[in-house]
Amino acid sequence: MSTSSPSTGAGALSTSERVIRSGRVAWALIGLLLLLLALSVVVQSISLVVTAFVLGLFPAALLAPAAEFLKRRRVPGALAAVLVIVSFLGSIVLAARLLYPRVAAEVPTLVEEASEGLASIEQFLSDGPLPVDIDGVQEQARSAVEDFAADGGLQQGLGAAVLVVDFLTAVVLMLVVVFFVLKDGGRLWRGVADLLPGRYRGPVDKAAGRVWWTLGAYFRGQLFVALVDAVLIGLGLWLLGVPLALPLAVLVFVGGLFPIVGAFVTGLLAVLVALASEGLTTALLVLGLVVLVQQAESNLLEPLILSKVIALHPLVIILAITAGVLSFGILGAFLAVPLAASVARIVDMVRGRTPAAGPGSEQADGGEGEDEDEDSRATA
């Protein structure tokens, strides 16, 4: 009887000990919530700085391989960062100078053609074999735009100067962040990792390396896919004789940066323009062209370029983009998919699953030690 008492005491906690342990857990959770609340207040008070920093990480992840290429050829880090940033901005400015005059001149015509195409669909639905009363969708849309221009535009115009100053400040801060991440990314990350307890540094460093690789690979792959979509659809519109092929191709490229949703919206706009300018037959041909290009993208390009990076179901992508739009507008829609893919990478690592590509994958050369080196280089 005396021998069973110690085992019972060692194998199970008493009621008072359970209550004490539960209390400690509850207070820890309350403290964590208060810490998160205080952190959110601080972030809101310096939202401009936080936004510029976060946004700067995305072009830095996109441009990091180019900077590393120059560093491996003994180019100083500062010079390599400047060359990459200037080349990137120069390419954007050059493309804008080449495309902006013609695209800007044709935007009013594009809006008019799309409105006429929408009016044709409205007329068909009203007078077709199964009449559908959609109560003047076109007029309601035009009225909403006019109301915004008359009221909301004036109210927003009062703070235009402040918005411009904030925007310019955010752009300058973002460029500074991109420069220093490209120049000293590895050293900056090691400084952050040193703040963590020793037992957490390895897993956090590995997760950061995989997320960093995912961000860069996603943006590079998505830009290439969007460019291919724009070239193929723009060329098809030109061959079909659809007017405004160039601005439509530019919109297809921009829409291609938003997987699934962007392609649907820009493709619908091209169909509306074709319907208004060339008739139903050409509109159906444009619809077939858009579907064909999207099928080629989803079955050929994305499996080769993006499937191993994103590894997300289309429904998850749509829900992520919707959540991004509701939370942060267009910017949220743009960042939703790479963030969701990054979260999926972390979940895979926690669950012990091998990623399909990038650091830690079976295709990566070397063992675990080289894997960690690759993660460190990814943040450099």
Secondary structure, 3 states (H helix, E strand, C coil): CCCHHHHHHHHCCCHHHHHHHHHHHHHHHHHHHHHHHHHHHHHHHCHHHHHHHHHHHHHHHHHHHHHHHHHHCCCCHHHHHHHHHHHHHHHHHHHHHHHHHHHHHHHHHHHHHHHHHHHHHHHHHHHCCCCCCCCCHHHHHHHHHHHHHHHHHHHHHCCHHHHHHHHHHHHHHHHHHHHHHHHHHHHHHHHHHCCCCHHHHHHHHHHHHHHHHHHHHHHHHHHHHHHHHHHHHHHHHHHCCCCCHHHHHHHHHHHHCCCCHHHHHHHHHHHHHHHHHHCHHHHHHHHHHHHHHHHHHHHHHHHHHCHHHHCCCHHHHHHHHHHHHHHHHHHHHHHHHHHHHHHHHHHHHHCCCCCCCCCCCCCCCCCHHHHHHHHHHHCC
